[in-house]
């Protein structure tokens, strides 16, 4: 039995943990704040949804591409200095995004913002592990993790207030005081973290190929919205480029298994392959609708941005409620059952949106969103954790990078695919409220279908219940 001293986390370590989490607050809130302001961006830049969605898609893609850089930087340089540099880059990205004069400039500045956010989140975890070790890491993360899960609840509300009472520029400018406060505390309270391996090398070619594959496929999909269909030169060209780059990456990875960023031998492990496919589909099926929900409230139901942001709170509450239970359930019954149950709950909270319109009661929407939040909150964590089953210690960092990247790429695909579906429906529909509602309903139908498909890779995840029954026999 643990003593009282064993259970107590040292004060300096707790202070350091809160400083690190403080550095993640601005990136954590940024994504949900931006989603609530997409309508305002569309009006400000005179752009349609298929183009505006790149503000979200570009950010998410850049976040995924930054993940391997995070691990490399912390090996080559002092961890404290890397964290400070990442905060400064995020500050620059925030200020420039707020000063954007057209859609192209906004997308470029959001790429900067997303890349820095992609550095900050893995750095937080890595530095905590280095400082705390494995023994008390779980308790430490549970204490400092609460602010992290409040993002889906607070982000839309803060963003809605800023946009409604000030302007969309302020959802970026609000990051300035937060980052300056963070930099002060990092400078004063965070210790140095000496570089572990100053000779560490980065797989630049692998990163460029993965980035090129992602951008090519996503741009090809969004071109289908622009051209009202997939049968056009631009879409076919970029999808072919993506396919060619995929073949090149496979050949490159087979020849450089020891140094490539995402070695193909990871796919020999059933749990990793299932997690990889599941995370990609989860990005589309569960995260993609996050783009549509604020627009549904504002465009179909004619809600103000404040009402739209408040309407999204139940989903965040659902995600918050289920989070403490997921870890225990994974340990007890395994990832397979947890993910399948979560998918079913997510479907219960998504399918009704196929029929929701401007006349659906807010109470009904709130209940469905609460259910959806509970389901979505239970999908990613077990998928991520099961990816490491059976891997050697040397393969764990590679698997961590691969799963983080594919999760972000899936989210970017989700935004692009669902935006394309909605825009194509709008181009062939009569411009009235009922047809506008049907366009969004088509997006939720697509998300629901992809979530059903997600059950297939989930069947190959770890099942501890079956293992225990077999062991008893």
SEVEXKE-515314 format. One record per residue (C-alpha): chain; x, y, z. Coordinates in pm, 1 decimal. Layout:
% SEVEXKE-515314
+-------+----------+----------+----------+
: chain :        x :        y :        z :
+-------+----------+----------+----------+
:     A :        X :        Y :        Z :
...
+-------+----------+----------+----------+
END
This chain:
% SEVEXKE-515314
+-------+----------+----------+----------+
: chain :        x :        y :        z :
+-------+----------+----------+----------+
:     A :      0.0 :      0.0 :      0.0 :
:     A :    139.6 :    344.4 :    -98.4 :
:     A :    226.7 :    586.2 :    180.8 :
:     A :    113.6 :    945.2 :    192.1 :
:     A :    461.5 :   1058.2 :     84.5 :
:     A :    454.6 :    819.3 :   -212.4 :
:     A :    128.8 :    968.1 :   -333.5 :
:     A :    239.4 :   1329.5 :   -303.6 :
:     A :    383.5 :   1486.0 :   -617.6 :
:     A :    682.0 :   1715.4 :   -544.3 :
:     A :    585.4 :   2083.4 :   -561.3 :
:     A :    859.5 :   2186.5 :   -811.6 :
:     A :    749.1 :   1906.2 :  -1044.7 :
:     A :    386.2 :   2009.6 :  -1017.8 :
:     A :    479.9 :   2372.4 :  -1091.2 :
:     A :    679.0 :   2264.9 :  -1395.2 :
:     A :    386.8 :   2056.4 :  -1519.8 :
:     A :    143.6 :   2347.3 :  -1494.1 :
:     A :    388.0 :   2574.8 :  -1679.0 :
:     A :    410.5 :   2322.0 :  -1962.1 :
:     A :     30.8 :   2292.2 :  -1976.9 :
:     A :     -0.6 :   2671.9 :  -1975.8 :
:     A :    204.1 :   2664.5 :  -2296.0 :
:     A :    -52.3 :   2432.8 :  -2457.8 :
:     A :   -363.6 :   2635.5 :  -2369.6 :
:     A :   -352.8 :   2871.0 :  -2669.5 :
:     A :   -304.7 :   2592.2 :  -2931.6 :
:     A :   -568.0 :   2382.9 :  -2751.2 :
:     A :   -832.4 :   2655.9 :  -2776.2 :
:     A :   -732.3 :   2777.0 :  -3121.5 :
:     A :   -883.6 :   2495.6 :  -3329.5 :
:     A :  -1228.9 :   2512.0 :  -3174.0 :
:     A :  -1233.4 :   2893.3 :  -3182.3 :
:     A :  -1151.6 :   2897.7 :  -3553.4 :
:     A :  -1429.0 :   2647.8 :  -3637.8 :
:     A :  -1692.5 :   2878.3 :  -3491.1 :
:     A :  -1569.2 :   3167.9 :  -3707.7 :
:     A :  -1569.3 :   2995.9 :  -4049.4 :
:     A :  -1880.4 :   3183.8 :  -4161.5 :
:     A :  -1712.8 :   3516.2 :  -4082.9 :
:     A :  -1403.0 :   3412.6 :  -4278.3 :
:     A :  -1621.6 :   3321.1 :  -4575.6 :
:     A :  -1785.5 :   3666.1 :  -4568.9 :
:     A :  -1459.6 :   3854.2 :  -4510.0 :
:     A :  -1271.4 :   3680.1 :  -4791.6 :
:     A :  -1565.3 :   3619.5 :  -5026.3 :
:     A :  -1490.8 :   3246.8 :  -5043.1 :
:     A :  -1697.9 :   2927.5 :  -5044.4 :
:     A :  -1679.1 :   2643.2 :  -4791.8 :
:     A :  -1453.0 :   2424.3 :  -5008.6 :
:     A :  -1191.0 :   2702.2 :  -5005.2 :
:     A :  -1248.8 :   2825.7 :  -4649.1 :
:     A :  -1202.1 :   2474.6 :  -4508.9 :
:     A :   -828.6 :   2504.2 :  -4594.5 :
:     A :   -799.7 :   2737.5 :  -4293.1 :
:     A :   -875.8 :   2429.8 :  -4082.0 :
:     A :   -724.9 :   2163.7 :  -4310.0 :
:     A :   -392.0 :   2345.4 :  -4354.3 :
:     A :   -358.3 :   2394.7 :  -3978.1 :
:     A :   -428.8 :   2027.5 :  -3901.1 :
:     A :   -194.4 :   1904.0 :  -4175.5 :
:     A :     87.8 :   2129.0 :  -4053.7 :
:     A :     31.3 :   2001.8 :  -3699.1 :
:     A :     80.6 :   1643.1 :  -3815.3 :
:     A :    389.6 :   1720.4 :  -4023.5 :
:     A :    551.0 :   1898.2 :  -3723.1 :
:     A :    534.5 :   1592.7 :  -3495.6 :
:     A :    861.6 :   1426.8 :  -3611.8 :
:     A :   1040.6 :   1763.1 :  -3598.1 :
:     A :    946.3 :   1786.2 :  -3230.7 :
:     A :   1128.3 :   1463.0 :  -3144.3 :
:     A :   1431.9 :   1559.8 :  -3351.6 :
:     A :   1461.7 :   1910.6 :  -3205.1 :
:     A :   1446.0 :   1790.2 :  -2845.7 :
:     A :   1729.6 :   1546.6 :  -2915.6 :
:     A :   1947.7 :   1811.3 :  -3081.2 :
:     A :   1880.5 :   2114.7 :  -2857.7 :
:     A :   1790.5 :   2213.0 :  -2501.0 :
:     A :   1422.7 :   2123.7 :  -2440.5 :
:     A :   1347.2 :   2452.4 :  -2264.9 :
:     A :   1481.9 :   2655.8 :  -2557.9 :
:     A :   1286.1 :   2444.6 :  -2807.4 :
:     A :    964.7 :   2501.2 :  -2608.5 :
:     A :   1030.4 :   2876.9 :  -2597.9 :
:     A :   1102.5 :   2882.0 :  -2973.2 :
:     A :    780.2 :   2691.4 :  -3046.1 :
:     A :    582.2 :   2944.5 :  -2839.9 :
:     A :    739.8 :   3237.2 :  -3027.0 :
:     A :    660.0 :   3079.2 :  -3366.5 :
:     A :    300.1 :   3023.4 :  -3250.4 :
:     A :    285.8 :   3388.7 :  -3144.4 :
:     A :    408.5 :   3499.7 :  -3488.3 :
:     A :    155.1 :   3271.2 :  -3657.8 :
:     A :   -125.2 :   3409.2 :  -3440.8 :
:     A :    -45.2 :   3775.5 :  -3501.9 :
:     A :     -1.6 :   3729.7 :  -3877.1 :
:     A :   -323.7 :   3522.9 :  -3899.5 :
:     A :   -508.4 :   3807.6 :  -3730.0 :
:     A :   -361.5 :   4051.6 :  -3983.1 :
:     A :   -451.5 :   3835.8 :  -4287.8 :
:     A :   -574.0 :   4041.5 :  -4585.5 :
:     A :   -705.8 :   3755.3 :  -4802.8 :
:     A :   -765.9 :   3380.6 :  -4791.2 :
:     A :   -424.5 :   3286.7 :  -4933.3 :
:     A :   -239.6 :   3484.7 :  -4665.4 :
:     A :   -461.7 :   3337.4 :  -4394.5 :
:     A :   -385.2 :   2980.8 :  -4507.5 :
:     A :     -7.9 :   3048.4 :  -4514.1 :
:     A :    -11.0 :   3203.2 :  -4164.4 :
:     A :   -229.3 :   2920.1 :  -4033.4 :
:     A :     32.9 :   2674.6 :  -4161.7 :
:     A :    289.2 :   2854.2 :  -3942.3 :
:     A :     50.8 :   2844.3 :  -3648.8 :
:     A :    -29.9 :   2476.0 :  -3703.0 :
:     A :    335.7 :   2375.2 :  -3735.4 :
:     A :    422.4 :   2541.5 :  -3403.9 :
:     A :    118.0 :   2382.1 :  -3235.9 :
:     A :    239.2 :   2046.2 :  -3368.4 :
:     A :    570.3 :   2107.9 :  -3190.1 :
:     A :    414.9 :   2222.4 :  -2861.1 :
:     A :    183.3 :   1927.2 :  -2787.2 :
:     A :    443.6 :   1643.3 :  -2821.2 :
:     A :    704.2 :   1858.0 :  -2641.0 :
:     A :    472.0 :   1890.1 :  -2342.6 :
:     A :    443.1 :   1510.9 :  -2306.6 :
:     A :    811.6 :   1442.0 :  -2376.0 :
:     A :    937.4 :   1699.2 :  -2125.3 :
:     A :    694.7 :   1573.4 :  -1860.9 :
:     A :    819.9 :   1216.1 :  -1908.6 :
:     A :   1180.1 :   1332.5 :  -1883.8 :
:     A :   1114.3 :   1525.8 :  -1562.9 :
:     A :    870.2 :   1292.6 :  -1386.0 :
:     A :    958.8 :    946.0 :  -1513.0 :
:     A :    703.8 :    670.3 :  -1561.5 :
:     A :    625.2 :    611.8 :  -1192.2 :
:     A :    409.6 :    919.0 :  -1125.1 :
:     A :    342.2 :   1023.9 :  -1483.7 :
:     A :    -14.4 :    892.4 :  -1477.5 :
:     A :   -109.8 :   1091.2 :  -1167.9 :
:     A :     66.9 :   1398.5 :  -1298.8 :
:     A :   -111.9 :   1384.2 :  -1634.8 :
:     A :   -449.6 :   1335.2 :  -1465.0 :
:     A :   -393.1 :   1651.7 :  -1259.2 :
:     A :   -265.6 :   1874.5 :  -1538.4 :
:     A :   -482.1 :   1714.5 :  -1806.4 :
:     A :   -806.7 :   1881.2 :  -1697.4 :
:     A :   -736.7 :   2213.3 :  -1874.7 :
:     A :   -655.7 :   2015.6 :  -2190.0 :
:     A :  -1000.6 :   1853.5 :  -2207.5 :
:     A :  -1182.0 :   2182.9 :  -2149.1 :
:     A :  -1089.4 :   2301.4 :  -2501.0 :
:     A :  -1399.6 :   2158.7 :  -2675.4 :
:     A :  -1618.1 :   2327.9 :  -2411.1 :
:     A :  -1451.1 :   2667.5 :  -2370.3 :
:     A :  -1309.7 :   2716.9 :  -2721.9 :
:     A :  -1637.9 :   2770.5 :  -2909.4 :
:     A :  -1776.1 :   2997.1 :  -2634.6 :
:     A :  -1465.0 :   3216.7 :  -2614.6 :
:     A :  -1442.6 :   3227.7 :  -2994.2 :
:     A :  -1812.9 :   3313.0 :  -3024.8 :
:     A :  -1787.4 :   3601.7 :  -2777.3 :
:     A :  -1473.3 :   3742.6 :  -2944.5 :
:     A :  -1619.2 :   3727.5 :  -3295.9 :
:     A :  -1962.5 :   3860.5 :  -3192.5 :
:     A :  -1844.3 :   4151.7 :  -2979.6 :
:     A :  -1512.9 :   4233.4 :  -3150.5 :
:     A :  -1420.2 :   4061.6 :  -3481.3 :
:     A :  -1268.7 :   3739.4 :  -3614.9 :
:     A :   -922.3 :   3896.0 :  -3587.7 :
:     A :   -940.4 :   3866.9 :  -3208.4 :
:     A :   -957.7 :   3488.1 :  -3200.4 :
:     A :   -591.6 :   3513.0 :  -3303.3 :
:     A :   -492.6 :   3829.8 :  -3116.9 :
:     A :   -619.1 :   3681.3 :  -2787.7 :
:     A :   -323.1 :   3441.1 :  -2806.7 :
:     A :    -74.5 :   3729.2 :  -2768.8 :
:     A :   -117.4 :   3795.5 :  -2391.9 :
:     A :   -149.3 :   3420.5 :  -2323.7 :
:     A :    180.5 :   3345.6 :  -2498.9 :
:     A :    362.4 :   3636.2 :  -2329.1 :
:     A :    247.5 :   3513.9 :  -1986.2 :
:     A :    355.2 :   3162.6 :  -2083.2 :
:     A :    700.0 :   3279.8 :  -2195.9 :
:     A :    751.1 :   3458.5 :  -1863.4 :
:     A :    673.4 :   3148.0 :  -1658.6 :
:     A :    875.7 :   2919.5 :  -1887.8 :
:     A :   1176.4 :   3149.8 :  -1844.2 :
:     A :   1134.3 :   3168.9 :  -1465.5 :
:     A :   1008.0 :   2823.8 :  -1366.3 :
:     A :   1106.7 :   2568.8 :  -1629.1 :
:     A :   1446.8 :   2395.7 :  -1585.3 :
:     A :   1680.5 :   2320.5 :  -1872.0 :
:     A :   1657.6 :   1986.4 :  -2053.3 :
:     A :   1998.4 :   1904.4 :  -2203.9 :
:     A :   1993.8 :   1752.4 :  -2556.5 :
:     A :   2002.1 :   1371.7 :  -2555.2 :
:     A :   2166.7 :   1320.6 :  -2895.0 :
:     A :   2312.3 :   1617.2 :  -3081.0 :
:     A :   2398.3 :   1391.7 :  -3375.3 :
:     A :   2035.4 :   1283.7 :  -3430.2 :
:     A :   1924.6 :   1290.4 :  -3793.9 :
:     A :   1585.6 :   1367.1 :  -3941.2 :
:     A :   1427.4 :   1182.6 :  -4233.0 :
:     A :   1365.1 :   1492.4 :  -4444.5 :
:     A :   1277.2 :   1299.9 :  -4761.4 :
:     A :   1025.7 :   1079.5 :  -4579.4 :
:     A :    854.5 :   1384.6 :  -4426.0 :
:     A :    839.6 :   1562.4 :  -4763.0 :
:     A :    691.4 :   1254.5 :  -4931.7 :
:     A :    425.6 :   1205.6 :  -4661.1 :
:     A :    338.7 :   1575.4 :  -4675.7 :
:     A :    320.1 :   1565.4 :  -5055.6 :
:     A :     95.5 :   1258.2 :  -5049.3 :
:     A :   -143.9 :   1421.9 :  -4803.1 :
:     A :   -162.8 :   1757.5 :  -4980.6 :
:     A :   -206.0 :   1597.3 :  -5324.7 :
:     A :   -498.6 :   1378.5 :  -5222.6 :
:     A :   -668.2 :   1652.0 :  -5018.3 :
:     A :   -626.3 :   1913.0 :  -5293.3 :
:     A :   -762.8 :   1663.0 :  -5545.4 :
:     A :  -1068.9 :   1606.7 :  -5326.4 :
:     A :  -1135.4 :   1979.0 :  -5275.4 :
:     A :  -1093.3 :   2039.3 :  -5649.1 :
:     A :  -1389.5 :   1804.8 :  -5692.5 :
:     A :  -1602.1 :   2056.1 :  -5501.3 :
:     A :  -1472.1 :   2343.3 :  -5713.2 :
:     A :  -1546.6 :   2154.9 :  -6035.6 :
:     A :  -1873.2 :   1998.2 :  -5906.8 :
:     A :  -1751.5 :   1641.4 :  -5945.4 :
:     A :  -1450.3 :   1409.3 :  -5954.9 :
:     A :  -1444.1 :   1382.0 :  -6333.7 :
:     A :  -1215.8 :   1680.9 :  -6400.9 :
:     A :   -849.9 :   1726.8 :  -6494.5 :
:     A :   -740.5 :   1896.6 :  -6171.9 :
:     A :   -886.6 :   1629.0 :  -5942.4 :
:     A :   -753.8 :   1337.9 :  -6151.0 :
:     A :   -408.0 :   1500.0 :  -6181.5 :
:     A :   -358.0 :   1555.5 :  -5808.6 :
:     A :   -494.4 :   1213.9 :  -5711.8 :
:     A :   -251.7 :   1057.7 :  -5960.8 :
:     A :     34.2 :   1263.9 :  -5812.2 :
:     A :    -65.2 :   1138.5 :  -5467.6 :
:     A :    -66.4 :    778.7 :  -5593.0 :
:     A :    278.6 :    817.1 :  -5755.8 :
:     A :    423.8 :    971.5 :  -5438.5 :
:     A :    278.0 :    683.0 :  -5237.5 :
:     A :    459.6 :    430.5 :  -5459.3 :
:     A :    782.4 :    631.5 :  -5427.3 :
:     A :    748.5 :    637.8 :  -5047.1 :
:     A :    691.6 :    260.4 :  -5033.2 :
:     A :   1005.7 :    199.6 :  -5241.4 :
:     A :   1203.6 :    447.7 :  -5030.6 :
:     A :   1080.8 :    296.1 :  -4702.2 :
:     A :   1168.5 :    -58.6 :  -4811.7 :
:     A :   1525.4 :     50.4 :  -4888.0 :
:     A :   1570.5 :    255.5 :  -4567.2 :
:     A :   1386.7 :     58.5 :  -4296.9 :
:     A :   1619.2 :    169.2 :  -4015.0 :
:     A :   1608.9 :    543.8 :  -4083.2 :
:     A :   1270.8 :    610.9 :  -4248.5 :
:     A :   1021.5 :    813.0 :  -4045.6 :
:     A :    741.5 :    555.2 :  -4081.2 :
:     A :    889.7 :    208.6 :  -4145.0 :
:     A :    661.6 :    -33.1 :  -4325.1 :
:     A :    759.6 :   -323.0 :  -4096.5 :
:     A :    529.7 :   -168.4 :  -3833.4 :
:     A :    238.7 :   -293.1 :  -4041.8 :
:     A :    343.6 :   -651.6 :  -3967.8 :
:     A :    182.0 :   -600.2 :  -3627.0 :
:     A :   -193.2 :   -649.1 :  -3639.2 :
:     A :   -273.9 :   -397.5 :  -3363.3 :
:     A :    -64.1 :   -124.3 :  -3524.9 :
:     A :   -224.1 :   -176.3 :  -3866.9 :
:     A :   -572.1 :   -174.3 :  -3713.8 :
:     A :   -496.3 :    137.1 :  -3507.9 :
:     A :   -345.0 :    314.3 :  -3808.8 :
:     A :   -651.7 :    251.2 :  -4028.3 :
:     A :   -888.7 :    326.4 :  -3740.7 :
:     A :   -721.8 :    659.3 :  -3658.4 :
:     A :   -741.0 :    771.3 :  -4020.5 :
:     A :  -1111.5 :    685.7 :  -4045.0 :
:     A :  -1172.5 :    839.5 :  -3701.0 :
:     A :  -1023.7 :   1164.0 :  -3827.3 :
:     A :  -1276.6 :   1168.7 :  -4111.4 :
:     A :  -1580.5 :   1020.6 :  -3939.6 :
:     A :  -1559.5 :   1171.0 :  -3593.3 :
:     A :  -1354.8 :   1489.7 :  -3637.1 :
:     A :  -1482.9 :   1593.6 :  -3982.2 :
:     A :  -1831.5 :   1681.9 :  -3849.5 :
:     A :  -1667.0 :   1931.0 :  -3610.1 :
:     A :  -1631.4 :   2153.5 :  -3917.8 :
:     A :  -1998.3 :   2118.8 :  -4014.7 :
:     A :  -2169.2 :   2161.6 :  -3676.7 :
:     A :  -2104.9 :   2537.8 :  -3625.9 :
:     A :  -2203.1 :   2605.0 :  -3988.9 :
:     A :  -2522.6 :   2401.5 :  -3949.5 :
:     A :  -2631.3 :   2619.4 :  -3657.3 :
:     A :  -2545.3 :   2946.8 :  -3829.8 :
:     A :  -2648.7 :   2875.6 :  -4189.5 :
:     A :  -2944.9 :   2638.9 :  -4156.6 :
:     A :  -3090.3 :   2747.5 :  -3823.1 :
:     A :  -2987.9 :   3116.0 :  -3859.1 :
:     A :  -2843.5 :   3117.9 :  -3507.4 :
:     A :  -2612.3 :   3393.7 :  -3392.7 :
:     A :  -2250.2 :   3296.7 :  -3341.5 :
:     A :  -2303.0 :   3309.7 :  -2962.0 :
:     A :  -2600.0 :   3071.3 :  -2976.8 :
:     A :  -2406.4 :   2841.4 :  -3211.7 :
:     A :  -2109.0 :   2831.0 :  -2974.1 :
:     A :  -2328.9 :   2763.7 :  -2670.0 :
:     A :  -2510.5 :   2488.9 :  -2860.5 :
:     A :  -2182.2 :   2299.5 :  -2900.2 :
:     A :  -2116.0 :   2281.4 :  -2523.6 :
:     A :  -2297.6 :   1947.1 :  -2467.2 :
:     A :  -2059.1 :   1773.0 :  -2707.4 :
:     A :  -1758.8 :   1900.4 :  -2511.0 :
:     A :  -1923.1 :   1797.0 :  -2183.9 :
:     A :  -1973.6 :   1444.5 :  -2318.9 :
:     A :  -1604.9 :   1420.2 :  -2413.8 :
:     A :  -1508.0 :   1547.3 :  -2068.2 :
:     A :  -1733.5 :   1298.8 :  -1885.2 :
:     A :  -1602.0 :    989.8 :  -2060.1 :
:     A :  -1230.2 :   1074.6 :  -2051.7 :
:     A :  -1154.3 :    949.5 :  -1694.4 :
:     A :  -1322.4 :    613.6 :  -1768.0 :
:     A :  -1144.6 :    527.6 :  -2092.4 :
:     A :   -806.6 :    433.2 :  -1943.0 :
:     A :   -965.0 :    199.7 :  -1687.5 :
:     A :  -1183.3 :     35.5 :  -1951.9 :
:     A :   -884.9 :    -23.6 :  -2183.7 :
:     A :   -693.0 :   -192.7 :  -1900.3 :
:     A :   -993.3 :   -407.3 :  -1807.2 :
:     A :  -1147.8 :   -515.0 :  -2139.3 :
:     A :   -902.3 :   -404.1 :  -2409.8 :
:     A :   -917.4 :   -150.6 :  -2692.7 :
:     A :  -1138.8 :   -357.0 :  -2926.2 :
:     A :  -1456.5 :   -349.9 :  -2715.9 :
:     A :  -1399.9 :     10.4 :  -2603.1 :
:     A :  -1362.1 :    137.6 :  -2960.5 :
:     A :  -1659.2 :    -57.4 :  -3097.8 :
:     A :  -1885.7 :     62.0 :  -2814.7 :
:     A :  -1760.7 :    420.3 :  -2868.2 :
:     A :  -1828.6 :    397.9 :  -3243.5 :
:     A :  -2183.8 :    278.9 :  -3178.5 :
:     A :  -2241.7 :    564.9 :  -2931.9 :
:     A :  -2089.6 :    811.7 :  -3181.8 :
:     A :  -2330.1 :    683.8 :  -3446.8 :
:     A :  -2625.0 :    732.9 :  -3210.7 :
:     A :  -2503.4 :   1092.3 :  -3171.6 :
:     A :  -2439.6 :   1152.9 :  -3543.7 :
:     A :  -2713.1 :    973.3 :  -3740.8 :
:     A :  -2992.8 :   1201.6 :  -3607.6 :
:     A :  -2821.2 :   1497.4 :  -3779.7 :
:     A :  -2911.9 :   1333.1 :  -4110.5 :
:     A :  -3268.7 :   1442.4 :  -4033.6 :
:     A :  -3214.7 :   1753.9 :  -3821.3 :
:     A :  -3318.7 :   2084.8 :  -3977.1 :
:     A :  -3415.7 :   2440.4 :  -3880.9 :
:     A :  -3718.8 :   2316.4 :  -3684.3 :
:     A :  -3545.5 :   2062.0 :  -3458.6 :
:     A :  -3565.7 :   2158.7 :  -3089.9 :
:     A :  -3250.0 :   2269.9 :  -2909.7 :
:     A :  -3313.3 :   2015.8 :  -2633.5 :
:     A :  -3310.2 :   1731.5 :  -2885.5 :
:     A :  -2987.8 :   1862.7 :  -3042.5 :
:     A :  -2825.6 :   1905.4 :  -2698.9 :
:     A :  -2904.7 :   1545.8 :  -2596.8 :
:     A :  -2773.8 :   1406.6 :  -2926.9 :
:     A :  -2455.0 :   1616.3 :  -2904.7 :
:     A :  -2394.9 :   1499.1 :  -2546.9 :
:     A :  -2420.7 :   1138.5 :  -2667.7 :
:     A :  -2193.3 :   1217.1 :  -2963.4 :
:     A :  -1932.8 :   1369.8 :  -2730.4 :
:     A :  -1932.0 :   1057.1 :  -2512.5 :
:     A :  -1878.9 :    838.9 :  -2819.8 :
:     A :  -1612.8 :   1054.0 :  -2986.8 :
:     A :  -1425.6 :   1087.2 :  -2656.1 :
:     A :  -1379.1 :    710.5 :  -2643.5 :
:     A :  -1241.8 :    648.0 :  -2992.4 :
:     A :   -894.4 :    801.2 :  -3028.9 :
:     A :   -732.0 :    710.5 :  -2693.6 :
:     A :   -775.2 :    329.2 :  -2718.6 :
:     A :   -673.4 :    337.3 :  -3085.7 :
:     A :   -356.1 :    527.3 :  -2997.2 :
:     A :   -270.7 :    303.2 :  -2702.0 :
:     A :   -324.2 :    -24.9 :  -2889.3 :
:     A :    -84.3 :     80.3 :  -3166.3 :
:     A :    210.0 :    -11.4 :  -2938.9 :
:     A :     95.9 :   -369.2 :  -2862.6 :
:     A :    372.6 :   -617.9 :  -2937.3 :
:     A :    625.2 :   -358.5 :  -3057.1 :
:     A :    991.3 :   -357.3 :  -2955.3 :
:     A :   1117.0 :    -57.9 :  -2754.4 :
:     A :   1302.9 :     76.5 :  -3057.1 :
:     A :    978.9 :     75.8 :  -3258.8 :
:     A :    769.3 :    270.1 :  -3006.9 :
:     A :    895.9 :    620.7 :  -3106.2 :
:     A :    836.4 :    534.9 :  -3474.6 :
:     A :    483.7 :    412.0 :  -3399.1 :
:     A :    413.8 :    724.5 :  -3191.5 :
:     A :    511.2 :    952.4 :  -3481.1 :
:     A :    314.2 :    744.7 :  -3733.6 :
:     A :     -8.1 :    741.7 :  -3527.8 :
:     A :      7.4 :   1113.7 :  -3452.9 :
:     A :     63.9 :   1196.8 :  -3819.5 :
:     A :   -215.4 :    971.8 :  -3949.4 :
:     A :   -459.3 :   1105.4 :  -3690.3 :
:     A :   -396.6 :   1461.2 :  -3806.9 :
:     A :   -403.6 :   1366.9 :  -4174.2 :
:     A :   -734.1 :   1188.3 :  -4116.5 :
:     A :   -872.7 :   1502.3 :  -3953.8 :
:     A :   -757.3 :   1710.7 :  -4249.8 :
:     A :   -914.6 :   1461.4 :  -4491.9 :
:     A :  -1233.3 :   1473.6 :  -4288.1 :
:     A :  -1263.4 :   1849.6 :  -4322.6 :
:     A :  -1191.5 :   1832.4 :  -4697.4 :
:     A :  -1422.0 :   1539.4 :  -4775.1 :
:     A :  -1723.1 :   1667.7 :  -4582.9 :
:     A :  -1678.7 :   2023.1 :  -4714.1 :
:     A :  -1665.6 :   1880.4 :  -5067.7 :
:     A :  -1984.2 :   1678.1 :  -5011.5 :
:     A :  -2173.1 :   1982.7 :  -4877.7 :
:     A :  -2051.6 :   2219.3 :  -5152.0 :
:     A :  -2141.8 :   1972.0 :  -5427.8 :
:     A :  -2491.0 :   1933.9 :  -5280.7 :
:     A :  -2531.7 :   2311.5 :  -5260.3 :
:     A :  -2435.6 :   2355.2 :  -5626.4 :
:     A :  -2715.7 :   2131.4 :  -5748.1 :
:     A :  -2979.2 :   2237.5 :  -5493.9 :
:     A :  -3234.9 :   2515.8 :  -5500.6 :
:     A :  -3105.7 :   2794.7 :  -5271.2 :
:     A :  -3362.5 :   2770.4 :  -4989.9 :
:     A :  -3341.6 :   2657.7 :  -4627.1 :
:     A :  -3469.5 :   2303.3 :  -4682.0 :
:     A :  -3215.4 :   2234.0 :  -4957.0 :
:     A :  -2941.5 :   2397.7 :  -4749.1 :
:     A :  -3031.7 :   2161.1 :  -4464.9 :
:     A :  -3020.2 :   1861.0 :  -4701.9 :
:     A :  -2665.1 :   1954.9 :  -4808.2 :
:     A :  -2542.7 :   1940.7 :  -4447.6 :
:     A :  -2743.8 :   1623.4 :  -4389.4 :
:     A :  -2549.6 :   1462.0 :  -4675.5 :
:     A :  -2226.8 :   1552.6 :  -4494.7 :
:     A :  -2342.2 :   1384.3 :  -4173.7 :
:     A :  -2458.4 :   1080.7 :  -4371.8 :
:     A :  -2108.6 :   1046.0 :  -4519.5 :
:     A :  -1952.9 :   1076.8 :  -4172.6 :
:     A :  -2188.8 :    809.3 :  -4039.0 :
:     A :  -2100.3 :    567.0 :  -4320.4 :
:     A :  -1727.3 :    614.1 :  -4254.7 :
:     A :  -1781.9 :    552.7 :  -3884.6 :
:     A :  -1954.5 :    222.9 :  -3964.5 :
:     A :  -1654.6 :    125.5 :  -4183.6 :
:     A :  -1430.4 :    206.8 :  -3885.1 :
:     A :  -1572.5 :    -99.6 :  -3707.8 :
:     A :  -1378.9 :   -325.3 :  -3951.4 :
:     A :  -1023.5 :   -232.3 :  -3835.6 :
:     A :  -1151.8 :   -217.5 :  -3476.9 :
:     A :  -1222.7 :   -592.8 :  -3491.4 :
:     A :   -845.8 :   -654.3 :  -3503.0 :
:     A :   -764.1 :   -459.4 :  -3185.9 :
:     A :   -677.1 :   -618.6 :  -2850.6 :
:     A :   -959.7 :   -803.7 :  -2673.2 :
:     A :   -862.7 :   -872.2 :  -2310.9 :
:     A :  -1196.8 :  -1031.7 :  -2229.1 :
:     A :  -1144.4 :  -1305.0 :  -2488.8 :
:     A :   -784.5 :  -1348.2 :  -2370.0 :
:     A :   -896.1 :  -1396.2 :  -2007.9 :
:     A :  -1162.6 :  -1649.2 :  -2108.7 :
:     A :   -907.0 :  -1844.6 :  -2314.7 :
:     A :   -659.3 :  -1834.4 :  -2025.9 :
:     A :   -918.0 :  -1982.1 :  -1785.2 :
:     A :   -993.9 :  -2265.1 :  -2023.9 :
+-------+----------+----------+----------+
END
